[in-house]
Amino acid sequence: MSLLRTWLAAIQCWDKVMFGTDWPIVNLGEYIGFIRRLVPEAHWEPVFFDNANRIYGLGL
């Protein structure tokens, strides 16, 4: 996990990171918590919503 956190912090491309899961195979709450520990809070909105909205053209 520390290597992934270091890599994400180094590239600073939060517009390219998108949250996704293998639900219902994974525990959704635990996975959200895992991503929150990896991604700085200032970037939660893009990672959890904005990037998917933009990439998939949802217009939400």
Contacts in CASP RR format, 6 or more apart in sequence:
PFRMAT RR
TARGET T0000
AUTHOR 0000-0000-0000
METHOD contacts of the structure
MODEL  1
MSLLRTWLAAIQCWDKVMFGTDWPIVNLGEYIGFIRRLVPEAHWEPVFFD
NANRIYGLGL
1 37 0 8 1.000
1 38 0 8 1.000
4 38 0 8 1.000
5 37 0 8 1.000
5 38 0 8 1.000
8 17 0 8 1.000
8 38 0 8 1.000
8 39 0 8 1.000
9 40 0 8 1.000
14 39 0 8 1.000
14 43 0 8 1.000
14 46 0 8 1.000
14 47 0 8 1.000
14 51 0 8 1.000
15 46 0 8 1.000
15 51 0 8 1.000
16 51 0 8 1.000
17 39 0 8 1.000
17 43 0 8 1.000
17 46 0 8 1.000
17 47 0 8 1.000
17 51 0 8 1.000
18 47 0 8 1.000
18 51 0 8 1.000
18 52 0 8 1.000
18 55 0 8 1.000
19 32 0 8 1.000
19 35 0 8 1.000
19 47 0 8 1.000
19 48 0 8 1.000
19 52 0 8 1.000
21 28 0 8 1.000
21 31 0 8 1.000
32 48 0 8 1.000
35 47 0 8 1.000
35 48 0 8 1.000
36 44 0 8 1.000
39 47 0 8 1.000
49 60 0 8 1.000
52 58 0 8 1.000
53 59 0 8 1.000
53 60 0 8 1.000
END
